[in-house]
């Protein structure tokens, strides 16, 4: 069941909605409804994921002789001096 209502849209939102309606050739109200649904679905998805997450990290160490500040040296050891 469709309900009729009045919305006050900010100019940038109105421009984007009109542009999408023109680009796709679809009615303005269909574009508005799709945009609202998409926004509500994204919000619900974020809420269902929870506010935060954590990642378990491990110290993998660094082999002796490797310097992380020497990118060229690392590439030479990984790919060989002929890589250039």
TORDREN-71790 format. One record per residue (C-alpha): residue number from 1; residue in three letters; x, y, z. Coordinates in steps of 0.001 Angstrom, whole numbers, always signed. Layout:
// residues N
- NUM / ala / X / Y / Z
...
// end
This chain:
// residues 84
- 1 / unk / +0 / +0 / +0
- 2 / unk / +1455 / +3346 / -1009
- 3 / unk / +1064 / +6404 / +1179
- 4 / unk / +1312 / +9954 / -24
- 5 / unk / +3461 / +12364 / +1990
- 6 / unk / +5398 / +15591 / +1644
- 7 / unk / +9182 / +15632 / +1965
- 8 / unk / +11567 / +18548 / +2145
- 9 / unk / +14721 / +17512 / +309
- 10 / unk / +17993 / +19360 / +425
- 11 / unk / +19099 / +20731 / -2926
- 12 / unk / +22048 / +18359 / -3399
- 13 / unk / +19860 / +15333 / -2657
- 14 / unk / +17163 / +16559 / -5030
- 15 / unk / +19734 / +17088 / -7792
- 16 / unk / +21120 / +13571 / -7368
- 17 / unk / +17663 / +11996 / -7351
- 18 / unk / +16557 / +13938 / -10436
- 19 / unk / +19787 / +13025 / -12201
- 20 / unk / +19286 / +9335 / -11428
- 21 / unk / +15685 / +9482 / -12637
- 22 / unk / +16755 / +11119 / -15897
- 23 / unk / +19730 / +8794 / -16361
- 24 / unk / +17661 / +5644 / -15863
- 25 / unk / +14395 / +6869 / -17362
- 26 / unk / +12529 / +5762 / -14251
- 27 / unk / +9894 / +7772 / -12397
- 28 / unk / +11199 / +10143 / -9726
- 29 / unk / +9133 / +8494 / -6975
- 30 / unk / +10597 / +5069 / -7851
- 31 / unk / +14120 / +6470 / -7574
- 32 / unk / +13302 / +8110 / -4218
- 33 / unk / +11822 / +4889 / -2821
- 34 / unk / +14810 / +2846 / -4010
- 35 / unk / +17274 / +5306 / -2459
- 36 / unk / +15446 / +5295 / +872
- 37 / unk / +15258 / +1472 / +899
- 38 / unk / +18969 / +1175 / +91
- 39 / unk / +19882 / +3593 / +2888
- 40 / unk / +17701 / +1787 / +5405
- 41 / unk / +19097 / -1617 / +4390
- 42 / unk / +22699 / -403 / +4776
- 43 / unk / +21898 / +1035 / +8187
- 44 / unk / +20232 / -2217 / +9298
- 45 / unk / +23186 / -4232 / +8003
- 46 / unk / +25676 / -2089 / +9933
- 47 / unk / +23568 / -2426 / +13077
- 48 / unk / +23374 / -6212 / +12730
- 49 / unk / +27161 / -6485 / +12421
- 50 / unk / +27678 / -4824 / +15764
- 51 / unk / +29492 / -1646 / +16612
- 52 / unk / +33005 / -3045 / +16745
- 53 / unk / +35155 / -6011 / +15909
- 54 / unk / +38567 / -7230 / +16918
- 55 / unk / +41392 / -8876 / +15071
- 56 / unk / +43727 / -11326 / +16742
- 57 / unk / +47304 / -10490 / +15765
- 58 / unk / +50488 / -12510 / +15992
- 59 / unk / +54116 / -11422 / +16106
- 60 / unk / +55660 / -13221 / +13150
- 61 / unk / +59116 / -11818 / +13796
- 62 / unk / +61614 / -10679 / +11224
- 63 / unk / +64363 / -12843 / +9764
- 64 / unk / +67876 / -11760 / +10611
- 65 / unk / +69425 / -9552 / +7953
- 66 / unk / +66151 / -8141 / +6623
- 67 / unk / +65585 / -4425 / +6954
- 68 / unk / +62045 / -3188 / +6401
- 69 / unk / +63385 / +277 / +5592
- 70 / unk / +65355 / -1070 / +2602
- 71 / unk / +62681 / -1852 / +7
- 72 / unk / +65178 / -2388 / -2812
- 73 / unk / +67132 / -4853 / -682
- 74 / unk / +63963 / -6756 / +220
- 75 / unk / +62906 / -6968 / -3425
- 76 / unk / +66379 / -8165 / -4428
- 77 / unk / +66198 / -10956 / -1828
- 78 / unk / +62666 / -11951 / -2784
- 79 / unk / +62826 / -11656 / -6568
- 80 / unk / +66545 / -11653 / -7298
- 81 / unk / +68835 / -8933 / -8526
- 82 / unk / +67742 / -9537 / -12141
- 83 / unk / +64234 / -8208 / -11434
- 84 / unk / +65144 / -4771 / -12710
// end
